[in-house]
């Protein structure tokens, strides 16, 4: 009888402990979800909107700087889209969450979503300070979006980003890329032969390598990151518009190698 009583007590303790542990984990998960929603949905958006540091809202150029701009050509800035300006995820029919490599938390609210023709849901997450970045660089450069994405996929996103400002009207899609052993390579020289006045901003080192001396690499944007990479690029991009040949500066900043046979394509 005593053995049965002891076994009953042990089983009761195990069940009680398991239920308590489950309750604690459930409460913790719920609180964590609430915190994530509060952090990403409110705090992070306020940070991006009212962050104290922003680059100059106006140029305030000296007469010498204004004179300099009349002596050099206005340059063209090619902007990659995915993982550079934003990151998007495609939601499968079974609701499978996005990869953790792309997203820090499943509670990060998307900025825009739409359906493709095959009913795949696409959720778009803008890189912090993207709108501010586009407003500034569109005043300095001729902007061309160059994405390896398809036109059907990229057009709704770019229309949303443009927001009626007419600053993202020049767009190149996958059909403008060159197939290099299965890789969709962007050769900006095929679009703008005047390479002294062309810059590419891209997260892909491969794409930057195909445009040696004209590319500025940027890190991948991971959804939910406390990211200021676009702000950091503004002073450099501001300075580059004054030079006679961007290659004289960019070739000093990095070493990007690409097989000559690729460059000659």
C-alpha positions in Angstrom: 0.0 0.0 0.0 2.8 2.4 0.9 4.5 1.7 -2.4 1.3 2.5 -4.3 0.9 5.7 -2.3 4.5 6.7 -3.0 4.0 6.0 -6.7 0.8 8.0 -6.7 2.5 11.0 -5.1 5.4 10.9 -7.6 3.0 10.8 -10.5 1.0 13.7 -9.1 4.2 15.7 -8.6 5.3 15.0 -12.2 1.9 16.0 -13.6 1.9 19.1 -11.4 5.4 20.1 -12.4 4.6 19.5 -16.1 1.5 21.6 -16.0 3.3 24.3 -14.1 6.2 24.3 -16.6 3.8 24.4 -19.5 1.9 27.3 -17.9 5.1 29.2 -17.4 6.3 28.6 -21.0 2.9 29.6 -22.3 2.8 32.8 -20.3 6.4 33.6 -21.3 5.6 33.0 -24.9 2.5 35.2 -24.7 4.3 38.0 -23.0 7.2 37.7 -25.4 4.7 38.0 -28.3 3.1 41.0 -26.8 6.5 42.6 -26.3 7.6 41.8 -29.8 4.4 43.3 -31.2 4.9 46.5 -29.1 8.6 46.7 -29.9 8.3 46.2 -33.7 4.9 47.7 -34.2 5.3 50.9 -32.2 8.8 51.6 -30.8 10.7 50.7 -33.9 8.4 52.7 -36.2 8.7 55.7 -34.0 12.4 55.3 -34.0 12.5 55.3 -37.8 10.2 58.3 -38.0 11.6 60.6 -35.4 15.2 59.4 -35.1 17.2 62.5 -34.1 20.1 61.9 -36.6 19.2 62.6 -40.2 21.3 63.9 -43.0 20.9 67.5 -44.1 17.3 68.2 -45.1 18.5 70.9 -47.6 21.8 71.1 -49.5 22.9 74.6 -48.2 25.7 74.6 -50.7 28.3 77.2 -50.9 28.7 79.2 -54.1 31.9 77.1 -54.9 29.9 73.8 -54.5 27.1 75.1 -56.7 29.6 76.1 -59.3 31.3 72.7 -59.1 28.0 70.9 -59.9 27.7 73.0 -63.1 31.0 71.6 -64.2 30.3 67.9 -63.8 27.5 65.7 -65.3 24.6 64.7 -63.2 25.2 61.1 -62.3 23.0 58.0 -62.4 22.4 55.9 -59.3 21.3 52.3 -59.9 19.5 50.9 -56.9 19.0 47.2 -56.3 15.6 46.4 -54.7 15.6 43.1 -52.7 17.7 43.0 -49.5 19.0 46.5 -50.4 16.0 48.8 -50.2 13.7 46.2 -48.6 13.2 42.6 -47.9 10.1 40.6 -48.9 8.8 37.2 -48.0 6.5 35.0 -49.9 3.9 33.3 -47.7 3.0 29.8 -48.8 -0.6 28.5 -48.7 0.1 26.5 -45.5 1.2 29.7 -43.8 4.8 28.6 -43.3 6.7 31.5 -41.5 9.6 33.2 -43.3 13.2 32.0 -42.7 14.9 33.4 -39.6 17.7 34.4 -41.9 15.4 37.1 -43.3 13.3 37.9 -40.2 14.2 38.5 -36.6 10.7 37.9 -35.3 7.4 36.7 -36.7 5.7 39.7 -35.1 7.3 42.4 -37.2 4.4 44.1 -39.1 4.8 44.3 -42.8 4.6 47.7 -44.6 2.8 46.4 -47.7 1.4 43.1 -49.0 -0.1 41.9 -52.2 -1.0 38.8 -54.1 0.8 37.5 -57.2 -1.2 35.9 -60.0 -0.7 32.5 -58.6 -2.3 33.7 -55.3 1.1 33.7 -53.5 1.0 36.4 -50.8 4.0 38.7 -50.7 4.8 40.7 -47.6 7.1 43.7 -48.0 9.3 45.1 -45.2 11.0 48.4 -46.0 14.5 49.1 -44.7 14.5 51.7 -42.0 14.8 55.3 -43.3 14.1 54.2 -46.9 11.6 57.0 -47.7 14.0 59.6 -46.4 16.9 58.0 -48.3 15.0 58.0 -51.6 13.9 61.6 -51.1 17.5 62.8 -50.6 19.2 60.8 -53.4 16.5 61.6 -55.9 17.5 65.2 -55.6 21.1 64.4 -56.4 21.0 61.6 -59.0 19.0 60.2 -61.8 17.5 57.1 -60.2 17.1 53.8 -61.9 15.9 50.7 -60.1 17.7 47.6 -61.3 16.3 44.3 -59.9 16.7 40.7 -60.8 13.1 40.2 -59.9 10.4 39.7 -62.4 8.3 42.7 -63.6 5.1 41.2 -62.2 6.7 40.8 -58.8 8.6 44.1 -58.6 6.1 46.6 -60.1 3.6 46.6 -57.3 6.4 47.0 -54.8 8.0 49.9 -56.7 4.6 51.6 -57.2 4.1 51.5 -53.5 7.6 52.8 -52.7 7.2 55.6 -55.2 4.0 56.7 -53.6 3.1 59.1 -56.5 6.4 61.0 -56.2 7.5 59.9 -59.7 11.1 59.3 -58.5 11.1 55.5 -59.3 9.8 55.7 -62.8 12.9 54.2 -64.5 12.9 50.5 -63.8 14.9 47.5 -65.1 13.8 43.9 -64.3 15.1 40.4 -64.8 14.8 40.5 -68.5 17.5 43.3 -68.5 19.9 41.0 -66.7 22.6 38.9 -68.5 22.6 35.2 -67.8 26.0 34.2 -66.6 26.0 30.5 -65.9 22.5 30.7 -64.4 23.1 33.8 -62.5 21.2 37.0 -63.4 23.9 39.5 -63.6 23.4 43.3 -63.9 25.8 45.1 -66.1 25.1 48.8 -65.7 27.4 49.6 -68.7 24.8 48.1 -71.0 22.3 50.7 -69.9 24.6 53.7 -69.3 27.9 53.4 -71.2 29.3 56.6 -69.5 30.8 54.7 -66.6 32.4 57.9 -65.2 28.9 58.9 -64.0 27.3 55.7 -62.9 27.0 54.1 -59.5 25.4 50.8 -58.4 24.2 50.3 -54.8 23.7 46.6 -54.3 23.8 44.0 -51.4 25.1 41.3 -53.7 28.9 41.1 -53.8 28.6 39.2 -57.1 26.6 42.0 -58.7 29.2 44.5 -57.4 32.0 42.4 -58.9 30.3 42.5 -62.3 30.5 46.3 -62.0 34.0 46.8 -60.7 34.9 50.5 -59.8 31.2 51.6 -60.0 29.6 49.7 -57.1 28.9 50.4 -53.5 28.1 47.3 -51.5 25.6 47.4 -48.7 24.7 44.7 -46.1 21.6 42.5 -46.5 18.6 43.9 -44.7 17.2 41.5 -42.2 13.6 42.2 -41.2 13.4 43.7 -37.7 17.1 44.8 -37.5 17.9 48.1 -35.9 19.3 49.2 -39.2 20.8 52.6 -40.2 22.8 51.5 -43.3 20.9 53.8 -45.7 21.6 56.8 -43.5 25.3 55.9 -43.4 25.5 55.9 -47.2 24.1 59.4 -47.6 27.3 61.4 -46.8 29.3 59.3 -49.3 26.7 59.6 -52.0 26.4 63.3 -51.4 30.2 63.7 -52.0 30.3 61.5 -55.1 28.1 63.8 -57.1 30.8 66.4 -57.1 33.6 64.3 -58.7 34.4 64.2 -62.4 34.7 60.4 -62.4 33.2 58.2 -59.7 35.7 55.4 -60.5 38.6 57.5 -59.2 37.0 57.2 -55.8 35.3 53.9 -55.8 38.3 51.9 -57.0 40.1 53.0 -53.8 37.3 51.8 -51.4 37.3 48.1 -52.1 38.7 45.2 -54.1 36.0 43.5 -56.2 37.3 40.9 -58.7 35.4 39.5 -61.6 36.6 37.3 -64.4 37.3 39.4 -67.5 35.3 37.1 -69.6 32.2 38.1 -67.6 32.9 41.8 -67.9 33.2 41.5 -71.7 29.8 39.9 -72.1 
